[in-house]
Amino acid sequence: MSKARVKAALFWSGGKDAAASLHQVMTENVYEVCYLITTLNAEHRRISIHGVREALLDQQAIALGIPLKKMWVRKSTNEHYEMQVVQVLDELKLEGIHHIIYGDIFLEDIRSYREKLLERHGLTGVFPLWKRDSEELIISFLEAGFRAVICCVNANALNESFAGREISKALIKELPSGVDPCGENGEYHSFVFDGPIFRQSVKFFKGEKIFKPLDIKRTENVGAPVEGFWFVDLIPV
């Protein structure tokens, strides 16, 4: 008689690290992923930070066959974010879900923050990709058959030309020195549209590129390069 899987939910950004985590969890067959949890900007109805439209997120969930829990954020404060997280966590506990899966790789402070938040609410964090080598991880992701496009780049790390490009082994070799191959330090974010865990690929076309400057009040260094992010608008077919 096979052992029952542990019920869990996975924080889903729509990007490669979340997809790699889900793939590993499904392969190991220890956890049953009952929900994907995604944070969205309530005003623009796009995935937070990634800038991907809600409609494409919905198509991903359909292709994966896993229900979504959408966490709407209306203010850019950590207090507001935590309020929304706690609400979702309480809903999950009511369904007997006590394990939360994340796609973090090596950022100790981020993992510590997540674990402390979960511990306060009687939940346990699961980190399938933890301490994996970034280059090995992205290569194995591609060799598994996943396909992903870069939807956002930090202008301090990468130039506009990387936004909208499909991730490939050739692109990884082009990354400047100091840029993590998985973009773990926030150098870039991605949208996964096909792979071994997808029932069908998610169809889209690329729209315009948009630069969003960071809202930083400068009192010195006038004339310095403006900090911000390049986004490519991915439009559902």
SETIGU-679669 format. One record per residue: y, x, z of N, C-alpha, C, O, CB in turn; residue in one letter. Coordinates in steps of 0.2 Angstrom, whole numbers, padded with zeros to 4 digits, always signed. Glycine has a CB too. Layout:
BEGIN
YXZYXZYXZYXZYXZA
...
END
This chain:
BEGIN
-0006+0004+0000+0000+0000+0000+0006+0004+0000+0007+0009+0004+0000-0005+0006M
+0011+0003-0005+0017+0008-0005+0022+0006+0000+0022+0000+0002+0020+0007-0012S
+0025+0011+0002+0030+0010+0008+0036+0007+0005+0039+0008-0001+0032+0017+0011K
+0039+0002+0009+0045-0002+0006+0051+0003+0006+0052+0007+0010+0046-0008+0011A
+0055+0002+0001+0061+0006+0000+0066+0004+0005+0067-0002+0007+0064+0006-0007R
+0071+0009+0007+0076+0008+0011+0082+0005+0007+0084+0007+0002+0078+0014+0015V
+0085-0001+0010+0090-0004+0006+0096+0000+0007+0098+0002+0013+0091-0011+0009K
+0100+0001+0002+0106+0005+0002+0111+0002-0003+0110-0002-0008+0105+0012+0000A
+0117+0005-0003+0123+0003-0008+0126+0010-0010+0125+0015-0006+0128-0001-0005A
+0128+0010-0016+0131+0017-0019+0138+0016-0021+0140+0011-0024+0126+0019-0024L
+0142+0021-0018+0149+0020-0021+0149+0023-0028+0147+0029-0029+0154+0025-0016F
+0152+0019-0032+0151+0019-0039+0158+0020-0042+0162+0015-0043+0147+0014-0043W
+0160+0026-0045+0166+0027-0048+0166+0026-0055+0171+0025-0059+0169+0034-0047S
+0160+0025-0058+0159+0025-0065+0158+0031-0069+0157+0032-0075+0165+0021-0068G
+0159+0037-0065+0158+0043-0068+0152+0047-0067+0147+0044-0064+0164+0048-0065G
+0152+0053-0069+0145+0057-0069+0142+0058-0063+0136+0058-0062+0147+0063-0073K
+0146+0060-0058+0143+0061-0051+0139+0055-0048+0134+0056-0045+0148+0064-0046D
+0143+0049-0049+0140+0043-0046+0133+0042-0050+0128+0040-0047+0145+0037-0047A
+0133+0043-0057+0128+0041-0061+0122+0046-0060+0116+0044-0059+0129+0042-0069A
+0124+0053-0058+0119+0058-0057+0115+0056-0050+0109+0057-0049+0122+0065-0056A
+0119+0054-0045+0117+0052-0039+0112+0046-0039+0106+0046-0037+0122+0050-0034S
+0114+0041-0043+0110+0035-0044+0103+0037-0048+0098+0034-0046+0114+0030-0048L
+0104+0041-0053+0098+0043-0056+0093+0047-0051+0087+0045-0052+0100+0048-0062H
+0095+0051-0047+0091+0055-0043+0088+0050-0038+0082+0050-0036+0095+0060-0039Q
+0092+0045-0035+0089+0040-0030+0084+0036-0033+0079+0035-0030+0095+0036-0027V
+0085+0034-0040+0080+0030-0043+0074+0034-0044+0068+0031-0044+0083+0027-0049M
+0075+0040-0046+0069+0045-0047+0065+0046-0041+0058+0045-0041+0071+0051-0050T
+0068+0047-0035+0064+0048-0029+0061+0042-0026+0056+0042-0023+0069+0051-0024E
+0064+0036-0028+0062+0030-0026+0061+0029-0018+0057+0025-0016+0055+0029-0029N
+0065+0032-0014+0066+0031-0007+0070+0025-0005+0069+0021-0001+0068+0037-0004V
+0076+0024-0009+0081+0019-0008+0081+0014-0013+0080+0016-0019+0088+0023-0007Y
+0082+0008-0011+0083+0002-0016+0091+0001-0016+0094-0001-0011+0079-0004-0014E
+0094+0003-0022+0101+0002-0022+0103-0005-0024+0102-0008-0029+0104+0006-0028V
+0105-0009-0019+0106-0016-0019+0113-0018-0022+0114-0023-0025+0106-0019-0012C
+0118-0013-0021+0125-0014-0024+0128-0008-0026+0126-0002-0023+0129-0018-0019Y
+0132-0008-0031+0137-0003-0033+0144-0005-0030+0146-0011-0031+0137-0002-0040L
+0147-0001-0026+0153-0002-0023+0159+0002-0027+0158+0008-0028+0154-0001-0016I
+0164-0002-0030+0169+0002-0033+0176+0000-0031+0177-0006-0030+0168+0000-0041T
+0180+0005-0030+0187+0004-0028+0191+0003-0034+0191+0007-0039+0190+0009-0024T
+0195-0003-0034+0199-0004-0040+0206-0006-0038+0208-0008-0032+0197-0010-0044L
+0211-0004-0042+0218-0005-0041+0219-0012-0042+0218-0015-0048+0223+0000-0045N
+0222-0016-0038+0223-0023-0038+0228-0025-0043+0228-0030-0047+0224-0026-0032A
+0233-0021-0044+0239-0023-0048+0237-0022-0056+0238-0026-0060+0245-0018-0047E
+0233-0016-0057+0232-0014-0064+0225-0016-0066+0223-0016-0072+0233-0007-0065H
+0220-0018-0061+0213-0020-0062+0210-0014-0066+0206-0016-0071+0213-0027-0066R
+0211-0009-0063+0207-0003-0066+0204+0001-0060+0206+0001-0054+0212+0002-0070R
+0199+0005-0062+0195+0009-0056+0200+0014-0054+0204+0018-0057+0189+0013-0059I
+0201+0014-0047+0206+0019-0044+0204+0026-0046+0199+0028-0046+0205+0018-0036S
+0210+0030-0047+0210+0037-0049+0207+0038-0056+0211+0041-0060+0205+0041-0044I
+0202+0035-0058+0199+0035-0065+0203+0032-0070+0204+0034-0076+0192+0033-0065H
+0206+0026-0068+0210+0022-0073+0206+0018-0078+0209+0016-0083+0215+0027-0076G
+0200+0017-0077+0196+0014-0082+0196+0006-0081+0196+0004-0075+0188+0016-0081V
+0197+0002-0086+0197-0005-0086+0191-0008-0082+0186-0006-0083+0198-0008-0093R
+0193-0014-0078+0188-0018-0075+0182-0020-0080+0177-0020-0078+0191-0023-0071E
+0184-0022-0086+0179-0025-0090+0174-0020-0092+0168-0021-0093+0183-0027-0097A
+0176-0013-0092+0171-0008-0094+0166-0007-0088+0160-0005-0088+0174-0001-0096L
+0169-0007-0082+0165-0007-0076+0160-0012-0076+0154-0011-0074+0170-0007-0069L
+0162-0018-0077+0157-0024-0078+0152-0023-0083+0146-0024-0081+0161-0031-0079D
+0153-0020-0088+0148-0018-0093+0143-0013-0091+0137-0013-0092+0152-0016-0100Q
+0146-0008-0087+0142-0003-0084+0137-0006-0079+0131-0005-0080+0146+0002-0080Q
+0139-0011-0075+0135-0014-0070+0129-0018-0074+0123-0018-0071+0139-0019-0065A
+0131-0022-0079+0126-0026-0083+0121-0021-0086+0115-0022-0086+0130-0030-0088I
+0123-0015-0089+0119-0011-0092+0114-0007-0087+0108-0006-0088+0123-0005-0095A
+0116-0007-0080+0112-0004-0075+0108-0009-0072+0103-0007-0069+0117+0000-0070L
+0110-0015-0072+0106-0021-0069+0107-0021-0061+0102-0023-0058+0099-0020-0071G
+0113-0018-0059+0114-0018-0052+0120-0022-0050+0125-0021-0054+0114-0011-0049I
+0120-0027-0045+0126-0030-0044+0132-0026-0041+0131-0021-0038+0125-0036-0039P
+0138-0028-0043+0144-0025-0041+0147-0028-0035+0147-0034-0034+0149-0024-0046L
+0150-0024-0030+0155-0026-0025+0161-0022-0027+0162-0016-0026+0152-0024-0018K
+0167-0026-0028+0173-0023-0030+0178-0023-0024+0178-0028-0020+0176-0027-0036K
+0180-0017-0023+0185-0016-0017+0192-0016-0019+0193-0011-0022+0182-0010-0013M
+0196-0021-0018+0203-0021-0021+0208-0018-0017+0208-0019-0011+0205-0028-0023W
+0211-0013-0019+0216-0009-0015+0223-0011-0018+0224-0010-0024+0215-0001-0016V
+0227-0013-0013+0234-0015-0015+0240-0010-0013+0245-0011-0015+0235-0022-0013R
+0238-0006-0008+0243-0001-0006+0240+0006-0006+0234+0007-0005+0245-0003+0002K
+0244+0011-0007+0241+0018-0008+0241+0021-0001+0243+0027-0001+0245+0021-0013S
+0239+0018+0004+0239+0021+0011+0232+0021+0013+0227+0017+0011+0243+0017+0016T
+0230+0026+0017+0223+0027+0019+0221+0022+0024+0215+0020+0024+0222+0034+0023N
+0226+0019+0028+0225+0013+0033+0222+0007+0029+0218+0004+0031+0231+0012+0037E
+0226+0006+0023+0224+0000+0019+0217+0001+0016+0213-0004+0016+0229-0001+0014H
+0216+0007+0013+0209+0009+0010+0204+0008+0015+0199+0005+0014+0209+0016+0008Y
+0205+0010+0022+0199+0010+0027+0198+0002+0029+0193+0000+0030+0201+0014+0033E
+0203-0002+0029+0203-0009+0030+0198-0012+0025+0194-0016+0027+0209-0012+0030M
+0199-0010+0019+0195-0013+0013+0188-0011+0014+0183-0014+0013+0198-0011+0006Q
+0187-0004+0015+0180-0001+0016+0176-0005+0022+0171-0007+0021+0181+0006+0017V
+0180-0005+0027+0176-0009+0033+0174-0016+0032+0169-0018+0034+0181-0009+0039V
+0178-0019+0028+0176-0026+0026+0170-0026+0022+0166-0030+0023+0182-0029+0022Q
+0170-0021+0017+0164-0021+0013+0158-0019+0017+0152-0022+0016+0165-0016+0007V
+0159-0014+0021+0153-0012+0026+0150-0017+0030+0144-0018+0031+0155-0006+0030L
+0155-0021+0033+0153-0027+0037+0148-0032+0033+0143-0035+0035+0159-0031+0040D
+0150-0033+0027+0147-0038+0022+0140-0035+0021+0135-0038+0021+0150-0039+0015E
+0139-0028+0020+0133-0025+0018+0128-0025+0025+0122-0027+0024+0134-0018+0017L
+0131-0024+0030+0127-0025+0037+0124-0031+0038+0118-0032+0040+0131-0023+0043K
+0128-0037+0036+0125-0043+0036+0119-0045+0032+0115-0049+0033+0130-0048+0034L
+0118-0040+0027+0112-0041+0022+0107-0036+0024+0102-0035+0020+0115-0040+0015E
+0108-0032+0029+0103-0028+0032+0103-0021+0028+0098-0017+0028+0096-0030+0031G
+0109-0019+0025+0110-0013+0022+0114-0008+0027+0119-0010+0029+0114-0014+0015I
+0111-0002+0028+0113+0002+0033+0114+0009+0030+0115+0014+0034+0109+0002+0039H
+0113+0010+0024+0113+0017+0021+0118+0017+0015+0118+0012+0011+0106+0019+0019H
+0123+0021+0015+0128+0021+0009+0127+0028+0006+0127+0033+0009+0135+0021+0012I
+0127+0028-0001+0126+0034-0005+0132+0036-0009+0136+0032-0011+0120+0032-0010I
+0133+0042-0008+0139+0045-0011+0137+0051-0016+0132+0054-0016+0144+0048-0006Y
+0142+0052-0021+0141+0058-0026+0144+0064-0024+0145+0068-0029+0143+0055-0033G
+0146+0065-0018+0149+0072-0017+0145+0078-0017+0139+0077-0017+0152+0071-0009D
+0148+0083-0019+0144+0089-0020+0145+0095-0015+0140+0097-0012+0145+0092-0027I
+0151+0097-0014+0152+0102-0009+0158+0102-0005+0159+0106-0001+0152+0108-0013F
+0162+0097-0005+0168+0096-0001+0167+0094+0006+0166+0088+0007+0174+0092-0005L
+0167+0099+0010+0165+0097+0017+0169+0092+0021+0167+0088+0024+0165+0104+0021E
+0176+0093+0020+0181+0088+0023+0180+0081+0021+0180+0076+0025+0188+0090+0022D
+0178+0080+0014+0177+0073+0012+0170+0070+0015+0170+0065+0017+0176+0073+0004I
+0165+0074+0015+0159+0072+0018+0160+0070+0025+0157+0065+0028+0153+0077+0017R
+0163+0075+0029+0164+0074+0036+0168+0067+0037+0167+0063+0042+0168+0079+0039S
+0173+0066+0033+0177+0060+0034+0173+0054+0033+0173+0049+0036+0183+0060+0028Y
+0169+0054+0027+0164+0048+0026+0159+0047+0032+0158+0041+0034+0160+0049+0019R
+0156+0052+0034+0151+0052+0039+0154+0049+0046+0151+0045+0049+0148+0058+0041E
+0160+0051+0048+0163+0049+0054+0165+0041+0053+0164+0037+0058+0170+0053+0055K
+0167+0039+0047+0169+0032+0046+0163+0028+0046+0163+0023+0050+0173+0031+0039L
+0157+0030+0043+0151+0026+0043+0148+0026+0050+0146+0021+0053+0146+0029+0039L
+0149+0032+0054+0146+0032+0061+0149+0027+0065+0146+0024+0070+0146+0039+0064E
+0156+0026+0064+0159+0021+0069+0157+0014+0068+0158+0010+0072+0167+0022+0067R
+0154+0013+0062+0152+0006+0060+0144+0006+0060+0141+0001+0057+0155+0004+0054H
+0141+0011+0063+0133+0010+0063+0130+0011+0057+0124+0008+0056+0131+0004+0066G
+0132+0015+0052+0129+0016+0045+0128+0023+0044+0131+0028+0048+0134+0013+0040L
+0124+0025+0039+0122+0032+0038+0123+0034+0031+0122+0030+0026+0114+0033+0039T
+0126+0039+0030+0128+0042+0023+0122+0046+0020+0118+0049+0024+0134+0046+0023G
+0122+0045+0013+0116+0049+0010+0120+0052+0004+0124+0049+0000+0111+0044+0007V
+0118+0059+0003+0122+0063-0002+0117+0067-0006+0115+0072-0005+0126+0068+0002F
+0114+0063-0011+0109+0066-0015+0111+0073-0019+0106+0077-0020+0107+0061-0020P
+0117+0074-0020+0119+0080-0024+0122+0085-0020+0124+0090-0023+0124+0078-0029L
+0121+0085-0013+0125+0089-0009+0122+0096-0010+0116+0098-0010+0123+0087-0002W
+0127+0101-0011+0126+0108-0012+0122+0110-0018+0120+0116-0019+0122+0111-0006K
+0122+0106-0023+0119+0107-0029+0124+0112-0033+0130+0111-0032+0117+0101-0034R
+0122+0117-0037+0126+0121-0041+0129+0117-0046+0126+0113-0050+0122+0127-0044D
+0136+0117-0046+0140+0113-0051+0138+0113-0058+0137+0109-0062+0147+0114-0050S
+0137+0120-0060+0136+0121-0067+0128+0118-0069+0127+0115-0074+0136+0128-0069E
+0124+0120-0064+0117+0118-0065+0117+0110-0065+0113+0107-0069+0112+0120-0060E
+0121+0107-0061+0121+0100-0061+0123+0096-0067+0120+0092-0069+0125+0097-0055L
+0129+0099-0070+0131+0096-0076+0127+0097-0082+0126+0093-0086+0138+0098-0077I
+0124+0103-0082+0119+0104-0088+0113+0099-0087+0111+0097-0092+0117+0112-0087I
+0110+0099-0081+0104+0094-0080+0106+0087-0082+0102+0083-0084+0102+0095-0073S
+0112+0085-0080+0115+0078-0082+0115+0077-0089+0113+0072-0091+0122+0078-0079F
+0117+0082-0093+0117+0081-0100+0110+0082-0103+0109+0078-0108+0122+0087-0103L
+0106+0086-0101+0099+0087-0103+0095+0081-0102+0090+0079-0105+0096+0093-0100E
+0097+0077-0097+0093+0071-0095+0095+0065-0100+0092+0060-0100+0095+0068-0088A
+0100+0066-0104+0102+0061-0109+0108+0057-0107+0110+0052-0111+0096+0057-0110G
+0112+0059-0102+0118+0055-0101+0123+0057-0105+0124+0062-0108+0120+0057-0093F
+0128+0052-0107+0134+0053-0111+0140+0051-0107+0140+0045-0104+0133+0050-0118R
+0145+0055-0107+0151+0053-0103+0157+0056-0106+0157+0061-0110+0151+0056-0096A
+0163+0052-0106+0169+0054-0109+0174+0056-0103+0174+0052-0098+0172+0049-0113V
+0178+0061-0104+0183+0062-0099+0189+0057-0099+0192+0057-0105+0186+0070-0100I
+0190+0054-0094+0195+0048-0094+0202+0050-0091+0207+0047-0092+0192+0042-0091C
+0202+0056-0087+0208+0058-0083+0207+0065-0082+0202+0068-0080+0208+0054-0077C
+0213+0069-0083+0213+0076-0081+0219+0077-0077+0224+0074-0078+0213+0080-0087V
+0218+0082-0072+0224+0084-0068+0228+0089-0072+0225+0094-0074+0222+0087-0061N
+0234+0088-0074+0238+0092-0078+0239+0099-0075+0241+0104-0079+0245+0089-0079A
+0238+0100-0069+0238+0107-0066+0232+0111-0068+0233+0117-0067+0239+0106-0059N
+0227+0108-0070+0221+0111-0071+0219+0111-0078+0216+0116-0080+0215+0108-0067A
+0220+0106-0082+0218+0105-0089+0223+0102-0093+0227+0098-0090+0211+0101-0089L
+0224+0104-0099+0229+0101-0103+0227+0095-0106+0221+0092-0106+0231+0106-0109N
+0231+0091-0110+0230+0085-0112+0224+0084-0117+0221+0079-0118+0237+0082-0116E
+0223+0090-0121+0218+0089-0126+0211+0088-0123+0206+0085-0126+0217+0096-0129S
+0210+0089-0116+0203+0087-0113+0202+0080-0112+0196+0077-0112+0202+0091-0107F
+0208+0076-0111+0207+0069-0110+0204+0065-0116+0207+0066-0122+0214+0066-0108A
+0199+0062-0115+0196+0058-0121+0190+0062-0124+0187+0059-0129+0201+0057-0126G
+0189+0068-0122+0183+0071-0125+0177+0070-0122+0176+0069-0116+0184+0079-0125R
+0171+0069-0126+0165+0068-0123+0162+0075-0119+0163+0080-0122+0160+0066-0128E
+0159+0074-0114+0157+0080-0110+0151+0083-0114+0146+0079-0115+0155+0078-0103I
+0151+0089-0115+0145+0093-0118+0145+0100-0115+0149+0102-0112+0146+0093-0126S
+0139+0103-0117+0138+0110-0115+0144+0114-0118+0146+0119-0114+0132+0113-0117K
+0146+0113-0124+0152+0117-0127+0158+0116-0123+0162+0121-0122+0152+0115-0134A
+0159+0110-0121+0166+0108-0117+0166+0112-0111+0171+0115-0109+0166+0101-0116L
+0160+0112-0107+0159+0115-0101+0161+0123-0102+0164+0126-0097+0152+0115-0098I
+0159+0126-0107+0161+0133-0108+0168+0134-0109+0171+0139-0108+0157+0135-0114K
+0172+0129-0112+0179+0129-0113+0183+0129-0107+0189+0130-0107+0181+0124-0118E
+0180+0126-0102+0184+0125-0096+0187+0132-0093+0184+0137-0093+0180+0122-0090L
+0194+0132-0092+0197+0138-0089+0194+0140-0083+0191+0137-0079+0204+0136-0088P
+0195+0147-0082+0192+0150-0076+0195+0146-0070+0201+0145-0069+0194+0157-0076S
+0191+0145-0065+0193+0142-0059+0193+0134-0059+0193+0131-0053+0201+0143-0058G
+0191+0131-0064+0190+0124-0065+0182+0123-0063+0178+0126-0067+0192+0121-0072V
+0181+0119-0058+0174+0117-0057+0170+0114-0063+0173+0109-0065+0173+0113-0050D
+0164+0116-0065+0161+0112-0070+0160+0105-0069+0160+0101-0074+0154+0116-0071P
+0160+0103-0063+0159+0095-0062+0166+0092-0060+0166+0086-0059+0154+0094-0056C
+0171+0096-0060+0178+0093-0058+0178+0091-0051+0181+0086-0049+0179+0088-0063G
+0174+0094-0047+0173+0092-0040+0180+0093-0036+0181+0089-0031+0168+0096-0036E
+0184+0097-0038+0191+0098-0035+0196+0093-0038+0202+0094-0036+0193+0105-0035N
+0194+0088-0042+0198+0083-0045+0202+0086-0051+0207+0083-0053+0204+0082-0040G
+0199+0091-0054+0201+0093-0061+0201+0088-0066+0205+0087-0070+0198+0100-0063E
+0195+0084-0066+0195+0079-0071+0190+0074-0068+0186+0075-0064+0192+0082-0078Y
+0190+0068-0071+0186+0062-0070+0183+0059-0076+0186+0060-0082+0190+0057-0066H
+0178+0056-0076+0174+0054-0082+0172+0047-0081+0172+0043-0076+0168+0058-0083S
+0169+0044-0087+0167+0037-0088+0160+0038-0092+0160+0041-0097+0171+0033-0092F
+0154+0036-0088+0148+0037-0091+0146+0030-0095+0147+0025-0093+0142+0038-0086V
+0144+0031-0101+0143+0026-0106+0136+0025-0108+0134+0020-0112+0148+0026-0111F
+0132+0030-0107+0125+0029-0109+0120+0034-0105+0123+0039-0102+0124+0031-0116D
+0114+0033-0105+0110+0038-0101+0103+0034-0099+0102+0029-0100+0113+0040-0095G
+0099+0038-0096+0092+0036-0094+0091+0030-0090+0086+0026-0089+0088+0041-0092P
+0097+0029-0086+0097+0023-0081+0100+0017-0084+0101+0012-0081+0100+0025-0075I
+0103+0017-0090+0106+0012-0094+0101+0008-0098+0097+0011-0102+0112+0014-0098F
+0102+0001-0098+0098-0003-0102+0100-0003-0109+0097-0003-0114+0097-0010-0099R
+0107-0002-0110+0110-0001-0116+0117+0002-0115+0119+0003-0110+0112-0008-0120Q
+0119+0005-0120+0125+0009-0120+0131+0005-0119+0131-0001-0122+0126+0014-0126S
+0137+0007-0116+0143+0003-0115+0147+0005-0121+0149+0011-0122+0146+0005-0108V
+0150+0000-0125+0153+0001-0131+0161+0001-0129+0163-0003-0126+0152-0004-0136K
+0165+0006-0132+0172+0006-0131+0175+0010-0137+0171+0014-0140+0174+0009-0124F
+0181+0010-0137+0185+0015-0142+0191+0017-0138+0193+0014-0133+0187+0011-0148F
+0193+0023-0140+0199+0026-0137+0206+0024-0139+0207+0024-0145+0198+0034-0138K
+0210+0022-0134+0217+0020-0135+0221+0026-0134+0220+0032-0135+0219+0014-0131G
+0227+0025-0132+0232+0030-0132+0231+0034-0125+0228+0032-0121+0239+0027-0131E
+0234+0040-0125+0234+0044-0120+0241+0043-0116+0246+0042-0119+0234+0052-0121K
+0241+0043-0109+0247+0041-0105+0247+0047-0100+0242+0048-0096+0246+0034-0102I
+0253+0049-0099+0254+0054-0093+0257+0050-0087+0263+0047-0088+0259+0060-0096F
+0254+0051-0081+0257+0048-0075+0259+0053-0071+0255+0057-0068+0252+0043-0072K
+0266+0054-0070+0268+0060-0065+0267+0058-0058+0267+0052-0056+0275+0061-0066P
+0265+0063-0054+0265+0061-0046+0272+0060-0044+0277+0063-0046+0262+0067-0043L
+0272+0055-0039+0279+0054-0036+0280+0059-0031+0279+0057-0025+0279+0046-0033D
+0283+0064-0033+0285+0070-0028+0292+0071-0028+0295+0072-0033+0281+0076-0030I
+0295+0070-0022+0302+0071-0021+0304+0079-0021+0301+0082-0016+0305+0068-0015K
+0307+0082-0025+0308+0089-0026+0315+0091-0023+0320+0088-0025+0307+0092-0033R
+0315+0096-0019+0322+0098-0016+0323+0105-0019+0329+0108-0018+0322+0098-0009T
+0318+0108-0022+0319+0115-0025+0314+0115-0031+0311+0110-0033+0317+0120-0020E
+0314+0121-0034+0310+0122-0040+0312+0117-0045+0307+0115-0049+0303+0122-0038N
+0318+0115-0046+0320+0111-0051+0319+0114-0058+0320+0120-0059+0328+0109-0051V
+0316+0110-0063+0314+0113-0069+0307+0115-0069+0304+0117-0075+0318+0119-0071G
+0303+0115-0064+0296+0117-0063+0292+0112-0067+0294+0106-0067+0294+0118-0056A
+0286+0113-0070+0282+0108-0073+0281+0102-0069+0279+0103-0063+0275+0111-0075P
+0281+0096-0072+0280+0090-0068+0272+0089-0067+0268+0090-0071+0283+0084-0072V
+0271+0088-0060+0264+0087-0059+0262+0080-0060+0265+0075-0059+0262+0089-0051E
+0255+0079-0062+0253+0072-0064+0246+0073-0067+0243+0078-0067+0258+0069-0068G
+0244+0067-0070+0238+0066-0073+0238+0063-0080+0243+0059-0082+0233+0062-0069F
+0234+0066-0085+0233+0063-0091+0228+0058-0091+0222+0059-0089+0232+0068-0097W
+0229+0052-0094+0224+0047-0094+0223+0045-0101+0228+0045-0105+0225+0040-0090F
+0217+0043-0103+0215+0040-0110+0213+0033-0109+0209+0032-0104+0210+0044-0114V
+0216+0028-0112+0214+0021-0111+0208+0020-0115+0208+0020-0121+0220+0017-0114D
+0203+0018-0112+0196+0016-0115+0196+0009-0115+0197+0005-0110+0190+0019-0110L
+0195+0007-0121+0196-0001-0123+0189-0004-0125+0186-0001-0129+0201-0002-0129I
+0187-0009-0121+0180-0012-0123+0180-0014-0130+0185-0017-0132+0179-0018-0118P
+0174-0014-0133+0173-0017-0139+0171-0024-0138+0170-0027-0143+0167-0013-0143V
END
